[in-house]
C-alpha cells in the first residue's frame, strides 16, 4: 500500500475531507438554531436570549473558521493528486464550485461578520436578518458541494468529448446536471443529518450545564428547541435516507449490494441484515441476524421481488464489501438511536419530567460524538461503495490520479496534513472547551 499512489491519494483525500467535515454540519444546523435565538432576542425582553445568541455565535465563529481552513487543502489536492480527474470533470464542477464560493461562502462570511461585530452597533432586527443570511449561506453552501458530488454518483446533463489530452465531460444541460438523479435525496440527507449534529451538540452542552446546576435557564432554553429540531429531523433523515437508497438501488445497484452484503441473487425476497460479518471469500454474511424479504420491501415495496446482487456485475466493477457494509449499518443503527432518544425525551419534556432524569441527561452529554460518527460512516459507505469508479461508469479511480506524482510524495504530504490537522483539531477542542467553561455570560 505504501508504494501505491492511487491508494495513498485516496487515503489522503479521505483524511482531509473527514477532518474538514467535522465542521460544516455543525454550522449548517447551528445556524438555524441561532435564527430562533436571534428572533427571540428581537421580539422579547428576556436577557437569556441575548446570552444564547452571543454564546452560540462564538461557537459558530470558531467552527466556521476551522471549516474554511481545513477545506482549502482539498482544492489543491484536485490539482496535485487528481489531475486526470480534474481534467475530466473540470467543466462540470467549475460552475457549482464557483457558485459555492461566490454566492454561499460570501453570503455566510459577510453576515457572520455582522453577527460577531454588530452587537450594540446594528438593530436587533438587522441582527436577526443577518442570522437568517448566515444560516441560508451555510445551507446553500452544502447544496453546491452536493450537486458536484452527486454528479459523480449519477452523472446527467453532459456529453463526453475527445480532446488532445483525452476524453472530457462537458455540460450540455445545466439543470439536468444540477438536478441529477441523486441531488435532492442526498442534499436532504446531508441537511437533516447536519441539523441532528447541531441539535445533539447543543443538547450535550446544555445537559452538562444542567447536571452541574449552572446557567439553568440558559441551558433549558437552549435544550428544548434543539430537542424539537432534533426530533423532527431524526424522522426526516430516515425518509431522506430511504429515498436515497431507492435511487442507489436503481442507479448504483452494486453499491447497494455492498451496503447489504448481498453477494448472490436468489429467487424470491432479499433479506435485510441487522447484523453479520460479510465474507468476500465465501460470498456470504456469517453470523447473520436478518429480516427475511425486508430489503426487497424497502427497495421495491414487495417482500418477494429480488434485489440485484454483486454476482450480476463483472468482478472488476464491484466495490469492496466489508467497509461499506459496516459503515452503512453503523450509520443506520445510530439513526434509529436518534429517533428513539429524541422521541422518548420529547415525551418526558411534554410531561414536565425531562430535566429531572439525570441518567438521561448524561446520555445526551456522552452522545455528542455520535452524529459525527454517523456522518463519517455515511460518507465512507457512499464513497467506498462507489469504487472502482470515481465518476460512476465513466472514470475509474485508478485512471484519475496524477501521473507525475509519486507514492513517496503523496505519503509525505499525507503525514504532513495529518499532523497539521491534528493540531488544528486539538486547538478547536481547546477553544470550544474554554468557551463552555467560561459560560454564556462571559
Residue pairs with C-beta under 8 A, 6 or more apart in sequence:
1 7
1 8
2 8
2 407
2 411
3 407
4 407
5 81
5 401
5 405
5 406
5 407
5 410
6 397
6 398
6 401
8 407
8 410
8 411
8 414
9 77
9 81
9 82
9 401
9 402
9 405
9 410
10 397
11 414
12 77
12 81
12 410
12 413
12 414
12 417
13 74
13 77
13 81
13 82
14 380
14 383
15 414
15 417
15 418
15 421
16 70
16 73
16 74
16 77
16 417
16 421
17 74
17 379
18 376
18 379
19 70
19 421
19 424
19 425
20 67
20 70
20 71
20 73
20 74
21 375
21 376
21 379
22 66
22 70
22 372
22 425
22 428
23 63
23 64
23 66
23 67
23 70
23 428
24 67
24 71
24 138
24 141
24 142
24 194
25 190
25 193
25 194
25 197
25 198
25 371
25 372
25 375
26 60
26 63
26 194
26 197
26 198
26 201
27 60
27 63
27 64
27 67
27 108
27 138
27 198
28 135
28 138
28 139
28 141
28 142
28 191
28 194
28 195
28 198
29 194
29 195
29 196
29 197
29 198
29 199
29 201
29 229
30 56
30 59
30 60
30 63
30 198
30 201
30 202
31 60
31 131
31 134
31 135
31 136
31 137
31 138
31 139
32 135
32 139
32 195
32 198
32 229
33 56
33 198
33 199
33 202
33 225
33 226
33 229
34 53
34 56
34 57
34 60
34 115
34 131
34 134
34 135
35 128
35 131
35 132
35 135
36 225
37 49
37 52
37 53
37 56
37 131
37 222
37 225
38 49
38 53
38 124
38 127
38 128
38 130
38 131
39 128
39 131
40 46
40 49
40 52
41 49
41 50
41 52
41 53
41 124
41 127
41 128
42 124
42 125
42 127
42 128
48 217
48 218
48 221
49 221
51 218
51 440
51 441
52 218
52 221
52 222
52 440
53 127
53 131
54 119
54 440
55 218
55 435
55 440
56 202
56 222
57 115
57 116
58 435
59 432
59 435
60 112
60 115
60 134
61 112
61 115
61 116
62 428
62 431
62 432
62 435
63 428
64 108
64 109
64 112
66 424
66 428
68 105
68 109
69 424
70 421
70 424
73 417
78 85
78 86
79 86
80 402
80 405
80 413
81 401
81 402
81 405
81 410
82 400
82 401
82 402
83 401
83 402
83 403
83 404
84 166
84 395
84 399
84 400
84 401
84 402
84 403
85 390
85 391
85 395
85 400
85 401
86 93
87 165
87 166
87 168
88 166
88 167
88 168
88 169
88 391
88 394
88 395
88 400
89 151
89 152
89 169
89 391
89 395
90 168
91 168
91 169
91 170
91 171
92 148
92 151
92 158
92 169
92 170
92 171
92 177
93 148
93 151
95 171
95 174
96 144
96 145
96 147
96 148
96 178
97 144
97 145
97 148
99 144
100 141
100 144
100 145
103 140
103 144
104 137
104 138
104 140
104 141
104 143
104 144
105 137
105 141
106 137
107 133
107 134
107 136
107 137
107 140
108 133
108 134
108 137
108 138
108 141
109 137
110 133
111 130
111 131
111 133
111 134
111 137
112 130
112 134
114 122
114 126
114 127
114 130
115 127
115 130
115 131
115 134
118 126
118 127
118 130
119 127
122 130
139 191
142 187
142 190
142 191
142 194
143 187
146 183
146 186
146 187
146 190
147 177
147 178
147 180
147 183
147 187
149 186
150 180
150 181
150 182
150 183
150 186
150 187
151 177
151 180
151 183
151 391
152 386
152 390
152 391
152 392
153 180
153 182
153 186
153 251
153 252
153 382
153 386
153 392
154 180
154 181
154 182
154 247
154 251
154 252
154 392
155 169
155 180
155 391
155 392
155 393
155 394
156 173
156 176
156 177
156 180
156 181
157 171
157 172
157 173
157 174
157 175
157 176
157 177
157 178
157 180
158 169
158 170
158 171
158 172
158 173
158 177
159 169
159 170
159 172
160 167
160 168
160 169
160 170
160 394
161 167
161 168
161 170
162 168
169 391
169 394
171 177
181 247
181 250
181 251
182 244
182 247
182 248
182 251
184 243
185 240
185 243
185 244
185 247
186 244
188 236
188 240
188 243
188 244
189 237
189 240
189 241
189 244
189 378
192 233
192 236
192 237
192 240
193 233
193 237
193 371
193 374
193 375
193 378
194 375
195 229
195 230
195 233
196 230
196 233
196 234
196 237
196 338
196 371
196 374
197 371
197 372
197 375
198 226
199 226
199 227
199 229
199 230
199 233
200 226
200 230
200 338
200 364
200 367
200 368
200 370
200 371
201 368
201 371
202 222
202 223
202 226
203 222
203 223
203 226
203 227
203 230
203 364
203 367
204 364
204 365
204 366
204 367
204 368
205 219
205 222
205 368
205 436
206 218
206 219
206 220
206 222
206 223
206 226
206 364
207 219
207 223
207 361
207 362
207 364
207 365
208 365
208 436
209 215
209 216
209 218
209 219
210 216
210 219
210 220
210 223
210 355
210 361
211 358
211 361
211 362
211 365
214 439
215 439
215 440
215 441
218 440
220 355
223 355
224 349
227 342
227 345
227 346
227 349
228 346
230 338
230 342
231 342
231 343
231 345
231 346
234 335
234 338
234 339
234 342
234 343
235 339
237 335
237 338
238 335
238 339
241 332
241 335
242 298
245 256
245 259
245 298
245 299
246 299
248 255
248 256
248 259
249 256
249 299
249 307
249 308
251 392
252 385
252 386
252 392
253 307
253 308
253 312
253 313
254 308
254 310
254 313
254 317
254 318
254 319
254 385
255 319
255 324
255 382
255 385
255 386
256 262
256 299
256 307
256 308
257 263
257 307
257 308
257 309
257 310
257 318
258 310
258 318
258 319
258 320
258 321
258 324
258 325
258 385
259 324
259 325
259 328
259 381
259 385
260 270
260 272
260 273
260 295
260 307
260 325
260 328
261 273
261 276
261 278
261 285
261 321
261 325
262 270
262 295
262 307
262 308
262 309
262 310
263 278
263 283
263 284
263 285
263 309
263 310
263 311
263 321
264 283
264 284
264 309
264 310
264 311
265 306
265 307
265 308
265 309
265 311
265 312
266 306
266 309
267 306
268 293
268 304
268 306
269 292
269 293
269 294
269 295
269 296
269 297
269 302
269 303
269 304
269 305
269 306
270 293
270 295
270 296
270 299
270 306
270 307
270 309
271 288
271 290
271 291
271 292
271 293
271 294
271 295
272 290
272 291
272 294
272 295
272 298
273 285
273 288
273 289
273 290
273 325
273 329
274 289
274 290
274 291
274 329
275 287
275 288
275 289
275 329
276 285
276 286
276 287
276 288
276 289
276 290
277 285
277 286
277 287
278 284
278 285
278 286
278 321
278 322
278 325
279 285
279 286
280 320
280 321
280 322
283 311
285 325
292 303
293 303
293 304
294 303
295 307
296 302
296 303
296 304
296 305
296 306
296 307
297 303
299 305
299 307
300 307
310 318
310 321
316 388
317 388
317 389
319 384
319 385
319 386
319 387
319 388
320 384
320 387
323 380
323 381
323 384
324 380
324 381
324 384
324 385
326 377
327 377
327 378
327 380
327 381
327 384
328 377
328 378
328 381
328 385
330 373
330 374
330 377
331 374
331 377
331 378
331 381
334 370
334 371
334 373
334 374
334 377
335 374
337 370
338 370
338 371
338 374
341 363
341 364
341 367
344 360
345 354
345 360
345 364
348 354
348 357
348 360
354 360
355 361
386 392
387 397
388 396
388 397
388 398
389 395
389 396
389 397
390 396
390 397
390 400
391 400
